[in-house]
Amino acid sequence: MSDIKIPPAWKALVEDELEKSYFKALTARVREEYLKETIFPHPSKIFRAFEYFDPKDTKVVILGQDPYHTPGVAHGLSFSTESAHRIPPSLLNIFKEIELEYGSPINRDPDLTRWAKQGVLLLNASLTVKAGLANSHADYGWHMFTDAVIKALSEKENHIVFMLWGAFAGKKESEIDSLKHLVLKGPHPSPLSAHRGFLGCNHFKEANDYLKQNGRKEIDWVS
């Protein structure tokens, strides 16, 4: 983390945050931990979610909690992992829901870069995590930063779909102007809660219906 490699348009969106004391303390602390411990994802992938499009081209935000904390799985996009890995349980339920909505098998490649390239911001609330310890960086300041990203998108852009699954993500609704955007809330896709209403939520079709109604290109969730 010798440099904050956030693409220019995103850096401009939250430039005030980058100068705040909490963010400087956060990056210093995380940099120190990378030198001493095993932290995920690789430093080059911390801000990967922002690499594929500018803020104005954001169509959907899918909010996760923090990166996968098992070796080699996290790669900077929420819910996603490299193609060679097994499908993580929550992502498997996401795929099952899309298949329910569209009535046919879909591409189950766990690397969701194909969604990111279409304007889906696959954002974790914490952008780093210690190996083997879920939520271990939750109180470092990442939440302040990612809340600022969500709030800035809400204020400065229009017609974005925010998918907030689970109680944690649902709290982020307070950062979003629901008159300008669509907020879709439901249970988390984890195997512990998916059957409480995530499966059958119809969020992916609802998202595309909203994008289409507002003159924006729909997301290809299937192929």
C-alpha positions in Angstrom: 0.0 0.0 0.0 2.8 2.4 -0.8 0.3 4.4 -2.9 -3.5 4.6 -2.9 -4.2 3.2 -6.3 -7.8 4.3 -6.7 -8.7 5.2 -10.3 -8.9 9.0 -10.9 -12.6 9.4 -11.3 -13.3 7.5 -8.1 -10.5 9.3 -6.3 -12.2 12.6 -7.3 -15.6 11.3 -6.0 -14.2 10.8 -2.5 -11.1 13.0 -2.5 -12.1 14.7 0.8 -12.1 11.3 2.5 -8.6 10.5 1.4 -7.3 13.5 3.4 -9.1 12.8 6.6 -7.1 11.6 9.6 -9.1 8.3 9.9 -8.2 7.3 6.4 -4.5 8.1 6.8 -4.5 6.1 10.1 -6.3 3.2 8.3 -3.9 2.9 5.5 -0.9 3.2 7.8 -2.3 0.4 10.0 -3.2 -1.9 7.1 0.2 -1.3 5.5 1.9 -2.3 8.7 -0.1 -5.5 8.9 0.7 -6.5 5.4 4.4 -6.4 6.4 3.9 -8.6 9.5 0.9 -10.9 8.9 -1.2 -12.6 6.2 -3.8 -10.2 4.9 -6.3 -10.6 2.1 -6.7 -9.7 -0.7 -3.3 -9.0 -2.3 -2.5 -5.2 -1.9 -2.8 -4.7 -5.6 -6.5 -5.8 -5.4 -7.7 -3.8 -2.4 -9.4 -1.2 -4.7 -10.2 -3.6 -7.6 -13.9 -3.0 -7.4 -13.3 0.5 -8.8 -11.2 -0.5 -11.8 -13.8 -1.3 -14.4 -15.9 1.9 -14.8 -16.3 5.5 -13.6 -18.8 6.5 -10.9 -21.2 7.9 -13.6 -21.4 4.4 -15.1 -22.4 2.6 -11.9 -25.6 0.7 -12.5 -25.8 -1.7 -9.5 -24.0 -1.8 -6.2 -23.8 -5.2 -4.5 -22.5 -4.8 -0.9 -20.6 -7.5 0.9 -19.3 -7.4 4.4 -15.5 -8.2 4.0 -13.2 -10.2 1.8 -13.0 -14.0 2.1 -10.5 -14.8 4.8 -9.3 -18.2 3.5 -6.1 -18.3 1.5 -6.2 -17.5 -2.2 -10.0 -16.8 -2.3 -10.4 -13.1 -2.1 -9.6 -11.1 -5.2 -11.1 -7.6 -4.5 -14.7 -8.1 -5.7 -17.5 -8.9 -3.2 -18.9 -12.4 -3.4 -16.4 -13.2 -6.2 -13.4 -15.5 -6.5 -11.1 -16.8 -9.2 -12.5 -19.2 -11.8 -10.4 -22.1 -10.6 -11.9 -22.1 -7.1 -15.1 -23.8 -5.9 -18.2 -21.5 -5.8 -18.5 -20.0 -2.3 -21.8 -20.9 -0.6 -23.3 -17.4 -0.7 -22.4 -17.0 -4.3 -23.9 -20.4 -5.1 -27.2 -19.1 -3.7 -26.9 -16.0 -5.8 -26.6 -18.1 -8.9 -29.5 -20.3 -7.8 -31.7 -17.1 -7.4 -30.7 -15.9 -10.9 -31.6 -19.3 -12.3 -35.0 -19.2 -10.5 -35.7 -15.7 -12.0 -34.7 -16.5 -15.5 -35.8 -20.2 -15.6 -32.6 -21.6 -17.0 -29.1 -22.6 -16.1 -26.6 -19.7 -16.0 -22.8 -19.2 -16.2 -21.7 -20.4 -12.8 -18.1 -19.1 -13.1 -17.3 -17.7 -9.6 -15.2 -14.9 -11.1 -17.7 -12.0 -11.3 -15.5 -9.7 -13.3 -18.0 -10.1 -16.2 -20.5 -8.3 -14.0 -18.0 -5.6 -12.9 -17.3 -4.8 -16.5 -21.0 -4.0 -17.0 -21.2 -1.4 -14.2 -21.8 -3.6 -11.2 -19.8 -2.3 -8.2 -19.0 -5.4 -6.2 -18.0 -3.6 -3.0 -17.1 -5.0 0.4 -17.7 -2.7 3.4 -14.2 -3.6 4.6 -11.6 -3.9 1.9 -9.1 -6.0 3.8 -9.2 -8.9 6.3 -6.7 -10.9 8.4 -6.3 -14.5 7.4 -8.7 -16.8 9.2 -10.5 -14.0 11.0 -13.7 -12.7 9.5 -14.4 -9.0 10.2 -11.0 -8.6 11.7 -10.5 -5.1 10.0 -14.1 -4.0 10.5 -13.2 -1.4 13.1 -10.1 0.0 11.2 -12.0 2.7 9.4 -12.9 0.9 6.1 -16.6 1.3 6.9 -16.3 5.1 7.1 -14.6 5.1 3.7 -17.1 2.7 1.9 -20.0 4.5 3.5 -18.6 7.7 2.0 -18.5 6.0 -1.4 -22.1 4.9 -1.2 -23.2 8.3 0.0 -21.3 10.1 -2.8 -22.8 7.8 -5.4 -26.2 8.5 -4.0 -25.8 12.2 -4.0 -23.9 12.7 -7.3 -25.3 10.0 -9.6 -28.8 8.9 -10.6 -30.7 5.6 -11.1 -28.4 3.1 -9.4 -29.7 -0.1 -7.9 -28.4 -0.8 -4.4 -28.7 -4.5 -3.4 -28.5 -4.7 0.4 -28.6 -8.2 1.7 -28.7 -9.1 5.4 -29.0 -6.9 8.5 -25.5 -5.4 8.1 -25.9 -4.2 4.5 -29.5 -3.1 5.2 -28.2 -0.4 7.6 -26.5 1.3 4.7 -30.0 2.3 3.4 -29.6 5.5 5.5 -26.8 6.6 3.1 -29.0 6.3 0.0 -31.6 8.7 -1.5 -34.4 6.3 -2.4 -36.1 9.0 -4.5 -33.1 8.9 -6.9 -32.2 5.3 -6.7 -33.7 1.8 -6.2 -32.9 0.1 -2.9 -33.5 -3.7 -2.8 -33.2 -5.2 0.7 -33.6 -8.9 1.7 -32.0 -11.7 3.7 -28.3 -12.5 3.1 -27.6 -15.3 0.5 -25.7 -17.2 3.1 -26.9 -20.8 3.5 -27.9 -19.8 7.0 -30.5 -17.3 5.8 -31.0 -17.7 2.0 -34.2 -19.7 2.6 -35.7 -16.9 4.7 -36.5 -14.8 1.6 -33.3 -14.4 -0.5 -34.3 -17.2 -2.7 -37.4 -15.9 -4.5 -36.5 -12.2 -4.0 -36.5 -11.4 -7.7 -33.9 -8.7 -7.2 -32.0 -9.3 -10.4 -35.0 -8.9 -12.7 -36.2 -6.0 -10.6 -32.8 -4.3 -11.1 -33.0 -4.8 -14.8 -36.6 -3.5 -15.0 -35.5 -0.4 -13.1 -32.5 0.2 -15.3 -34.5 -0.2 -18.5 -37.3 2.1 -17.2 -34.6 4.8 -16.7 -32.9 4.4 -20.0 -29.9 2.4 -18.8 -28.6 -0.8 -20.3 -29.6 -3.9 -18.4 -27.1 -6.2 -16.8 -26.5 -9.6 -18.4 -26.7 -11.7 -15.2 -26.9 -15.0 -17.1 -24.1 -15.5 -19.6 
